[in-house]
Amino acid sequence: MADAPDSLTRLDALLPLLSRHQLIQHSNFDKQAMNAACSFSGIKIPDLRWNDSVQIARRAWPELKGNGGHGLANLKRTLNLQFHHHDAGEDARAAALVVLHAEIQLRLPFEELIKPAPKKSYSAAITMEGDPKGALAGSIVVFTGTLGMARSEAAELAASAGMSVKASVTKETTHLVVGDQDLNVLAGHTKSSKHRKAEDMQRAGHPIRIIGESAFRALVAKSKAS
């Protein structure tokens, strides 16, 4: 319409409201679109507090990676959200719903959700040769996932039973030990690259065993008792 307000007038009217609040966008599109519009109109890009509900959803539901993803369409199905997709106002409301569900899922307040996720620290890979006199001598084991004991302790336990500990799954690997939590709690939705590779090898006919930590402990105990 000829008498519609221009971009500068609209932005001037909205900035007092937008600058007082944390802003939620699903992906980085809204921020990029606003910045592009400002640049095109010769307007200084405002310094707003943007947050991405995609990143929040990835923290809350990591099992959706590779299982439909964290787009609004899949989150709508997974979380049973009620909104009309691809409508700007409805999509904005959906992003807010995702955040509210994530607060419940992670049991975290909004202020904690929008903080950057802590970076994961990885310890050096542990390798160890097995005791040649052990009952499981000749076996090669790889560990993955969250174990109930330290990796160093698990490696020493395996080596004492004769199993050589390696860092990655190869054709020589005979056992992949997966943290019980990864097998049971995640129900197979999120698997490490080692786990997926071992499953591919099994399907190809390679005789690699995939066992949980509890089964690994039982296997070592049995080997020492025999």
C-alpha positions as a Markdown table, in Angstrom:
| # | Residue | x | y | z |
|---|---|---|---|---|
| 1 | Met | 0.0 | 0.0 | 0.0 |
| 2 | Ala | 1.2 | 3.5 | -0.8 |
| 3 | Asp | 0.7 | 4.8 | 2.7 |
| 4 | Ala | 2.3 | 1.7 | 4.4 |
| 5 | Pro | 5.3 | 2.6 | 6.7 |
| 6 | Asp | 8.7 | 2.0 | 5.3 |
| 7 | Ser | 11.4 | -0.3 | 6.8 |
| 8 | Leu | 13.0 | 2.4 | 8.9 |
| 9 | Thr | 9.7 | 3.5 | 10.4 |
| 10 | Arg | 8.8 | -0.1 | 11.2 |
| 11 | Leu | 12.2 | -0.9 | 12.8 |
| 12 | Asp | 12.2 | 2.3 | 14.9 |
| 13 | Ala | 8.8 | 1.3 | 16.3 |
| 14 | Leu | 9.9 | -2.3 | 17.0 |
| 15 | Leu | 13.4 | -1.7 | 18.4 |
| 16 | Pro | 12.4 | -0.5 | 21.9 |
| 17 | Leu | 10.5 | -3.8 | 22.3 |
| 18 | Leu | 13.0 | -6.1 | 20.6 |
| 19 | Ser | 16.0 | -4.8 | 22.5 |
| 20 | Arg | 14.4 | -5.5 | 25.9 |
| 21 | His | 14.0 | -9.2 | 25.3 |
| 22 | Gln | 15.8 | -12.4 | 24.3 |
| 23 | Leu | 14.8 | -13.2 | 20.7 |
| 24 | Ile | 14.2 | -16.8 | 19.6 |
| 25 | Gln | 14.6 | -17.9 | 16.0 |
| 26 | His | 14.5 | -21.4 | 14.6 |
| 27 | Ser | 17.9 | -21.5 | 12.7 |
| 28 | Asn | 19.7 | -18.3 | 11.9 |
| 29 | Phe | 17.3 | -17.1 | 9.2 |
| 30 | Asp | 15.5 | -14.3 | 11.0 |
| 31 | Lys | 18.7 | -12.6 | 12.1 |
| 32 | Gln | 20.2 | -12.8 | 8.7 |
| 33 | Ala | 17.0 | -11.5 | 7.1 |
| 34 | Met | 16.8 | -8.5 | 9.4 |
| 35 | Asn | 20.5 | -7.7 | 8.9 |
| 36 | Ala | 20.2 | -8.0 | 5.2 |
| 37 | Ala | 17.1 | -5.7 | 5.2 |
| 38 | Cys | 18.9 | -3.2 | 7.3 |
| 39 | Ser | 22.0 | -3.2 | 5.1 |
| 40 | Phe | 19.8 | -2.8 | 2.0 |
| 41 | Ser | 17.9 | 0.1 | 3.5 |
| 42 | Gly | 21.1 | 1.8 | 4.8 |
| 43 | Ile | 20.0 | 1.2 | 8.4 |
| 44 | Lys | 22.6 | 0.4 | 11.2 |
| 45 | Ile | 22.2 | -3.2 | 12.1 |
| 46 | Pro | 20.8 | -3.3 | 15.6 |
| 47 | Asp | 22.6 | -5.2 | 18.4 |
| 48 | Leu | 19.9 | -7.7 | 19.5 |
| 49 | Arg | 20.1 | -10.8 | 21.7 |
| 50 | Trp | 19.4 | -13.6 | 19.3 |
| 51 | Asn | 19.0 | -17.3 | 20.3 |
| 52 | Asp | 18.5 | -20.3 | 18.1 |
| 53 | Ser | 15.8 | -22.9 | 19.1 |
| 54 | Val | 17.5 | -25.4 | 16.7 |
| 55 | Gln | 20.5 | -25.4 | 19.0 |
| 56 | Ile | 18.3 | -25.8 | 22.0 |
| 57 | Ala | 16.4 | -28.6 | 20.4 |
| 58 | Arg | 19.7 | -30.4 | 19.6 |
| 59 | Arg | 20.6 | -30.3 | 23.3 |
| 60 | Ala | 17.2 | -31.5 | 24.4 |
| 61 | Trp | 16.6 | -34.3 | 21.8 |
| 62 | Pro | 20.0 | -35.4 | 20.5 |
| 63 | Glu | 18.4 | -38.7 | 19.3 |
| 64 | Leu | 16.7 | -36.8 | 16.5 |
| 65 | Lys | 20.0 | -36.3 | 14.7 |
| 66 | Gly | 19.8 | -38.7 | 11.7 |
| 67 | Asn | 16.3 | -39.5 | 12.8 |
| 68 | Gly | 14.2 | -36.8 | 11.2 |
| 69 | Gly | 16.4 | -33.9 | 12.4 |
| 70 | His | 15.5 | -30.8 | 14.3 |
| 71 | Gly | 13.5 | -28.8 | 11.8 |
| 72 | Leu | 10.1 | -27.5 | 12.9 |
| 73 | Ala | 8.3 | -30.1 | 10.8 |
| 74 | Asn | 9.9 | -33.1 | 12.6 |
| 75 | Leu | 9.7 | -31.4 | 16.0 |
| 76 | Lys | 6.0 | -30.8 | 15.3 |
| 77 | Arg | 5.5 | -34.6 | 14.9 |
| 78 | Thr | 7.8 | -35.6 | 17.7 |
| 79 | Leu | 6.5 | -33.2 | 20.3 |
| 80 | Asn | 2.9 | -33.1 | 19.1 |
| 81 | Leu | 3.0 | -29.4 | 18.6 |
| 82 | Gln | -0.1 | -27.6 | 17.3 |
| 83 | Phe | 0.7 | -24.9 | 14.7 |
| 84 | His | 0.4 | -24.1 | 11.0 |
| 85 | His | 3.8 | -24.6 | 9.5 |
| 86 | His | 5.3 | -22.0 | 7.1 |
| 87 | Asp | 3.1 | -19.2 | 8.5 |
| 88 | Ala | 5.5 | -16.6 | 10.0 |
| 89 | Gly | 3.5 | -15.9 | 13.1 |
| 90 | Glu | 2.8 | -19.6 | 13.7 |
| 91 | Asp | 6.4 | -20.6 | 13.1 |
| 92 | Ala | 7.5 | -18.0 | 15.7 |
| 93 | Arg | 5.0 | -19.4 | 18.2 |
| 94 | Ala | 6.3 | -22.9 | 17.4 |
| 95 | Ala | 9.9 | -21.9 | 18.2 |
| 96 | Ala | 8.7 | -20.7 | 21.6 |
| 97 | Leu | 6.9 | -24.0 | 22.1 |
| 98 | Val | 10.1 | -25.9 | 21.3 |
| 99 | Val | 11.9 | -23.9 | 24.0 |
| 100 | Leu | 9.2 | -24.5 | 26.6 |
| 101 | His | 9.3 | -28.2 | 25.9 |
| 102 | Ala | 13.1 | -28.2 | 26.1 |
| 103 | Glu | 12.9 | -26.5 | 29.5 |
| 104 | Ile | 10.9 | -29.5 | 30.7 |
| 105 | Gln | 13.0 | -32.1 | 28.9 |
| 106 | Leu | 16.3 | -30.8 | 30.3 |
| 107 | Arg | 14.9 | -29.5 | 33.6 |
| 108 | Leu | 16.7 | -26.2 | 33.0 |
| 109 | Pro | 15.4 | -22.6 | 33.2 |
| 110 | Phe | 15.4 | -20.5 | 30.1 |
| 111 | Glu | 18.5 | -18.6 | 31.2 |
| 112 | Glu | 20.5 | -21.8 | 31.3 |
| 113 | Leu | 19.1 | -23.1 | 28.0 |
| 114 | Ile | 20.4 | -20.1 | 26.1 |
| 115 | Lys | 23.9 | -20.3 | 27.4 |
| 116 | Pro | 26.4 | -21.8 | 25.0 |
| 117 | Ala | 26.6 | -25.6 | 25.5 |
| 118 | Pro | 29.9 | -26.5 | 27.3 |
| 119 | Lys | 32.5 | -27.8 | 25.0 |
| 120 | Lys | 33.3 | -31.5 | 25.3 |
| 121 | Ser | 36.7 | -32.4 | 26.4 |
| 122 | Tyr | 38.2 | -35.6 | 25.0 |
| 123 | Ser | 41.0 | -37.5 | 26.7 |
| 124 | Ala | 43.7 | -39.1 | 24.7 |
| 125 | Ala | 42.8 | -42.5 | 23.3 |
| 126 | Ile | 43.9 | -45.4 | 25.5 |
| 127 | Thr | 45.6 | -48.4 | 23.9 |
| 128 | Met | 47.0 | -51.3 | 25.7 |
| 129 | Glu | 48.4 | -54.8 | 24.9 |
| 130 | Gly | 46.6 | -57.7 | 26.4 |
| 131 | Asp | 48.3 | -60.3 | 28.7 |
| 132 | Pro | 49.3 | -63.1 | 26.4 |
| 133 | Lys | 48.5 | -65.6 | 29.2 |
| 134 | Gly | 45.0 | -64.2 | 29.7 |
| 135 | Ala | 42.0 | -66.4 | 28.8 |
| 136 | Leu | 40.9 | -63.9 | 26.2 |
| 137 | Ala | 44.3 | -63.5 | 24.5 |
| 138 | Gly | 44.0 | -62.7 | 20.8 |
| 139 | Ser | 40.8 | -60.6 | 21.3 |
| 140 | Ile | 40.9 | -56.9 | 20.4 |
| 141 | Val | 38.4 | -54.6 | 22.1 |
| 142 | Val | 37.3 | -51.1 | 21.5 |
| 143 | Phe | 35.3 | -48.9 | 24.0 |
| 144 | Thr | 32.7 | -46.4 | 23.1 |
| 145 | Gly | 30.0 | -44.4 | 24.9 |
| 146 | Thr | 29.7 | -43.4 | 28.5 |
| 147 | Leu | 31.1 | -46.1 | 30.8 |
| 148 | Gly | 30.5 | -46.5 | 34.5 |
| 149 | Met | 34.2 | -46.7 | 35.1 |
| 150 | Ala | 37.2 | -44.7 | 33.8 |
| 151 | Arg | 38.4 | -45.8 | 30.3 |
| 152 | Ser | 41.8 | -46.5 | 31.8 |
| 153 | Glu | 40.2 | -48.9 | 34.4 |
| 154 | Ala | 38.3 | -50.6 | 31.6 |
| 155 | Ala | 41.4 | -50.9 | 29.5 |
| 156 | Glu | 43.4 | -52.4 | 32.4 |
| 157 | Leu | 40.6 | -54.9 | 33.1 |
| 158 | Ala | 40.5 | -56.0 | 29.5 |
| 159 | Ala | 44.2 | -56.3 | 29.2 |
| 160 | Ser | 44.5 | -58.4 | 32.4 |
| 161 | Ala | 42.1 | -60.9 | 30.7 |
| 162 | Gly | 44.2 | -60.9 | 27.6 |
| 163 | Met | 42.3 | -58.5 | 25.4 |
| 164 | Ser | 44.3 | -55.9 | 23.5 |
| 165 | Val | 42.7 | -52.4 | 23.7 |
| 166 | Lys | 42.6 | -50.3 | 20.5 |
| 167 | Ala | 41.2 | -46.8 | 19.8 |
| 168 | Ser | 39.2 | -47.5 | 16.7 |
| 169 | Val | 37.2 | -50.3 | 15.1 |
| 170 | Thr | 39.0 | -52.2 | 12.4 |
| 171 | Lys | 38.7 | -55.6 | 10.7 |
| 172 | Glu | 40.8 | -57.0 | 13.5 |
| 173 | Thr | 38.3 | -55.8 | 16.3 |
| 174 | Thr | 36.6 | -58.7 | 18.0 |
| 175 | His | 34.6 | -56.8 | 20.6 |
| 176 | Leu | 33.0 | -53.4 | 20.8 |
| 177 | Val | 32.0 | -52.4 | 24.4 |
| 178 | Val | 29.3 | -49.8 | 24.5 |
| 179 | Gly | 28.3 | -47.9 | 27.7 |
| 180 | Asp | 25.1 | -49.4 | 29.2 |
| 181 | Gln | 23.4 | -46.0 | 29.1 |
| 182 | Asp | 24.0 | -45.8 | 25.3 |
| 183 | Leu | 22.4 | -49.2 | 24.8 |
| 184 | Asn | 19.4 | -48.8 | 27.2 |
| 185 | Val | 18.5 | -45.2 | 27.8 |
| 186 | Leu | 19.0 | -44.0 | 24.2 |
| 187 | Ala | 17.4 | -47.1 | 22.8 |
| 188 | Gly | 19.7 | -47.1 | 19.8 |
| 189 | His | 18.6 | -43.7 | 18.5 |
| 190 | Thr | 22.0 | -42.1 | 19.0 |
| 191 | Lys | 25.0 | -44.2 | 18.2 |
| 192 | Ser | 28.7 | -43.4 | 18.0 |
| 193 | Ser | 30.6 | -43.7 | 14.8 |
| 194 | Lys | 32.3 | -46.7 | 16.3 |
| 195 | His | 29.0 | -48.3 | 17.1 |
| 196 | Arg | 27.6 | -47.7 | 13.6 |
| 197 | Lys | 30.8 | -49.0 | 11.9 |
| 198 | Ala | 30.7 | -52.2 | 14.1 |
| 199 | Glu | 27.0 | -52.8 | 13.0 |
| 200 | Asp | 27.9 | -52.3 | 9.4 |
| 201 | Met | 30.7 | -54.9 | 9.8 |
| 202 | Gln | 28.3 | -57.3 | 11.5 |
| 203 | Arg | 25.9 | -56.9 | 8.5 |
| 204 | Ala | 28.8 | -57.6 | 6.2 |
| 205 | Gly | 29.5 | -60.9 | 8.0 |
| 206 | His | 32.4 | -59.8 | 10.2 |
| 207 | Pro | 32.3 | -61.7 | 13.6 |
| 208 | Ile | 32.5 | -58.7 | 15.8 |
| 209 | Arg | 30.5 | -58.7 | 19.1 |
| 210 | Ile | 28.8 | -55.6 | 20.3 |
| 211 | Ile | 28.2 | -55.8 | 24.1 |
| 212 | Gly | 27.3 | -53.5 | 26.9 |
| 213 | Glu | 29.6 | -52.6 | 29.8 |
| 214 | Ser | 27.8 | -55.0 | 32.2 |
| 215 | Ala | 28.3 | -57.9 | 29.7 |
| 216 | Phe | 31.9 | -56.9 | 29.3 |
| 217 | Arg | 32.5 | -57.1 | 33.1 |
| 218 | Ala | 30.8 | -60.5 | 33.2 |
| 219 | Leu | 32.9 | -61.7 | 30.2 |
| 220 | Val | 36.1 | -60.7 | 32.0 |
| 221 | Ala | 35.0 | -62.2 | 35.3 |
| 222 | Lys | 34.1 | -65.5 | 33.6 |
| 223 | Ser | 37.5 | -65.6 | 31.8 |
| 224 | Lys | 39.4 | -65.3 | 35.0 |
| 225 | Ala | 37.2 | -67.9 | 36.8 |
| 226 | Ser | 37.8 | -70.5 | 34.1 |
